[in-house]
Amino acid sequence: MTLCRVDNSINWPIMPHMTYDTDILIVGGGLNGPTLALALAQAGFRSTVIDANARPKREADDFDGRAYALARASQKMLAALGIWDSVADQAQAISEIKASDGHAGRGAAPQFLHFQAAEMEEGPMGYMLEDRYLRRALIAAMEASDMITHLSDSTVVDQSTSGAAAEVTLADGRRLQARLLVGADGRTSGVAARAGIRRQGWDYGQTALVCAVAHELPHHGIAHQFFMPAGPLAILPLPGNRASIVWSEKTQRAAQIARGTDAEFLAALRPAFGDFLGEIELAGVRFSYPLKLTLAERFIGPRLALVGDAAHGVHPIAGQGLNLGLRDVGALAEVLHEARIRGEDITSELVLDRYQQWRRFDTTALALGMDTVNRLFSNDNPALRLIRDFGMGVVSATPALRRGFMRQAAGLAGDMPKLLQGERF
Ligand SMILES: Cc1cc2nc3c(=O)[nH]c(=O)nc-3n(C[C@H](O)[C@H](O)[C@H](O)COP(=O)(O)OP(=O)(O)OC[C@H]3O[C@@H](n4cnc5c(N)ncnc54)[C@H](O)[C@@H]3O)c2cc1C
């Protein structure tokens, strides 16, 4: 594979004589890494995206069983990057969200929180999209861009960011140099670890059992969240009569359920799921994801920035992890783009700190918020049950509060990067 040499005719304030393999090295070709490469390409930067897994593996139907609740802002970003058209047919608009308290063996109680897209001028709150479609669309878009070099089946084993360039070493001994190194390498980020960036967090003692089910009755675009004592059960609408299940259970019980046959799995799921969608059956492979909170102490370092799960891995209770990562991506690309227009060094601490200031508070607040919601709801304490039912009742009965929550969840409030407002560079 030939690596592009970058034209250094752009006016870079430092090291104008230095030749780099690319402007920005991105470690991690999951979801945030490729999206960042596409955003940077639009902003005029060349990048190299490196992923440890081979391309056929990443593009396989059963590589990752997740389906993402993409906030409206994330959908706008994918549209601005030219990705949305290629996945729109596979996406399911979320028309309503219903949340209820639930008891194992007794299913869900009557709903206590109900959000309807009809209350918002902007249309659907978000869309459900399966990982396989989003991942393939991102890989195809990277391959089609002459600003992006995509290296699959290549593991980064070492890095240095202290000199005149950021450099990574691959397992096969190759070395690549760039102005900036971005870690988009997930929750156990080696980029962060090698840079000495420590992480805070804890294990939730829960594992999410994830799969798609086919059901008899139409879902009408309604997303359901049942708060069971062991953890939340989300039933999220997919195109056709299908739903994505994210069933968080205590880790030991989850392992026991995961070990069972498909029939045993469905027998365990049915009492919690209930019969409101008629008969259910599995529609694909089952997956397990252990749940942990992990926050990087810093999002930046010399010649280095972290995005996505490498910066913050949150509980999936509100389906916000990828949405947060996409906001990092939009913010980082915008900060670098503006810095270049102003003639600043994109690797200076001043510039990188603008990114950190923009994103760190938002992500930490949301991560801890999700943590609290999970603690408040994943138990059977009658006093807590009373408080949360009361709180949710108040939100549900107050239209202004309800709309506020919906706009927040849709990413239509707050200081959103331009791409997430649907604006191109
Ligand atoms: C059960 C569950 C449900 C979820 N549902 C939602 C949802 O509905 N909505 C939502 O917004 N979010 C959701 N999330 C969160 C979302 O899945 C993550 O935030 C997102 O996948 C993170 O993407 P990423 O690209 O940052 O990291 P990853 O997807 O972890 O990608 C990291 C990549 O880095 C590569 N890599 C790692 N180390 C190296 C190395 N040394 N060299 C080369 N490559 C390397 C890996 O191969 C991998 O491809 C959910 C999470 C879970 C667990």
The ligand as an ORCA input file, in Angstrom:
! r2SCAN-3c Opt
* xyz 0 1
  C     -24.775     -2.261     24.182
  C     -24.424     -0.915     23.652
  C     -25.379     -0.171     22.974
  C     -25.078      1.094     22.497
  N     -26.046      1.822     21.873
  C     -25.782      3.089     21.491
  C     -26.790      3.897     20.894
  O     -27.945      3.481     20.740
  N     -26.467      5.159     20.521
  C     -25.227      5.660     20.690
  O     -24.996      6.839     20.371
  N     -24.245      4.914     21.233
  C     -24.490      3.652     21.641
  N     -23.492      2.891     22.185
  C     -22.119      3.437     22.256
  C     -21.356      3.192     20.945
  O     -21.446      1.835     20.584
  C     -19.889      3.586     21.100
  O     -19.824      4.875     21.667
  C     -19.175      3.582     19.753
  O     -19.278      2.321     19.129
  C     -17.698      3.940     19.942
  O     -17.055      4.014     18.706
  P     -15.487      4.346     18.588
  O     -15.224      4.449     17.136
  O     -15.150      5.491     19.475
  O     -14.761      3.107     19.241
  P     -14.710      1.580     18.799
  O     -15.963      1.226     18.055
  O     -14.382      0.806     20.008
  O     -13.542      1.508     17.730
  C     -12.206      1.477     18.112
  C     -11.409      0.889     16.962
  O     -10.020      1.033     17.273
  C      -9.337     -0.087     16.779
  N      -8.083     -0.218     17.526
  C      -7.929     -0.347     18.875
  N      -6.622     -0.421     19.191
  C      -5.928     -0.349     18.024
  C      -4.555     -0.373     17.684
  N      -3.597     -0.496     18.622
  N      -4.201     -0.283     16.383
  C      -5.147     -0.139     15.417
  N      -6.471     -0.106     15.686
  C      -6.850     -0.213     16.964
  C     -10.300     -1.253     17.000
  O     -10.034     -2.307     16.109
  C     -11.659     -0.590     16.749
  O     -12.118     -0.785     15.426
  C     -23.780      1.621     22.683
  C     -22.806      0.870     23.360
  C     -23.127     -0.378     23.843
  C     -22.083     -1.172     24.596
*
